[in-house]
Amino acid sequence: MNKQSVTAATNNREFAAAMSALQSGRLDEAERLLKLTLRVQPKHLAALNLLGVVLGRLGRNAEAIASFDRARPPLPIPTRPGTAAA
């Protein structure tokens, strides 16, 4: 097994443990595990969304919104009718 496979497996275990912690009401632990997951995979959409849920439950709404925003794909730049998109 190569290093990348080991890292991905570890990351999946951390994410699963974070979900379990959230379901058990251990919000601080869930936050810690999700941040570890995101350190390895910064664009892990499920982890970003779940971190938003955890932060919202902790009352840290601005941080929760920022996490949800990071999970959202970028919005297209609107163009005027009759112009080519950049």
C-alpha positions in Angstrom: 0.0 0.0 0.0 1.4 3.4 -1.0 1.6 6.5 1.2 -1.3 8.2 -0.6 -3.6 5.1 0.0 -2.7 5.1 3.7 -3.4 8.8 4.0 -6.8 8.4 2.2 -7.7 5.5 4.5 -6.8 7.4 7.6 -8.7 10.4 6.4 -11.8 8.3 5.8 -11.6 6.9 9.3 -11.3 10.4 10.7 -14.3 11.5 8.7 -16.3 8.5 9.9 -15.3 9.2 13.5 -16.3 12.8 13.1 -19.8 11.7 11.9 -20.1 9.4 14.9 -19.0 12.1 17.3 -21.6 14.5 15.8 -24.3 11.8 16.2 -23.3 11.3 19.8 -23.3 15.0 20.5 -19.6 15.3 20.9 -19.4 18.5 18.9 -15.8 19.6 19.9 -14.5 16.2 18.9 -16.4 16.2 15.6 -14.9 19.7 14.9 -11.4 18.5 15.6 -11.7 15.4 13.4 -13.2 17.3 10.6 -10.4 19.9 10.6 -7.9 17.0 10.5 -9.8 15.6 7.5 -9.7 19.0 5.8 -6.0 19.4 6.5 -5.3 16.4 4.3 -8.2 17.1 1.8 -9.1 20.8 1.8 -11.8 20.3 -0.7 -13.6 17.4 1.0 -17.1 18.6 0.3 -18.8 16.3 2.9 -16.4 17.4 5.6 -16.8 21.1 4.7 -20.6 20.6 4.9 -20.5 18.6 8.1 -18.1 21.2 9.7 -20.7 23.9 8.8 -23.3 21.8 10.7 -21.1 21.3 13.7 -20.1 25.0 13.9 -23.7 26.1 13.5 -24.7 23.8 16.5 -21.9 25.4 18.5 -23.4 28.8 17.8 -20.5 29.9 15.6 -22.7 30.9 12.7 -20.2 33.1 10.8 -17.7 30.2 10.7 -20.5 27.8 9.7 -21.5 29.9 6.8 -17.8 30.2 5.7 -17.5 26.4 5.8 -20.7 26.0 3.7 -19.4 28.7 1.3 -16.1 26.7 0.8 -18.2 23.6 -0.1 -20.3 25.4 -2.7 -19.0 25.5 -6.2 -18.1 28.9 -7.6 -21.0 30.8 -9.1 -20.7 31.5 -12.8 -20.0 35.1 -13.7 -23.1 36.6 -15.3 -22.9 38.0 -18.8 -25.1 40.4 -20.5 -27.2 39.0 -23.3 -25.4 39.1 -26.6 -21.9 39.0 -25.1 -19.5 36.1 -24.9 -18.7 34.5 -21.6 -15.1 35.1 -20.5 
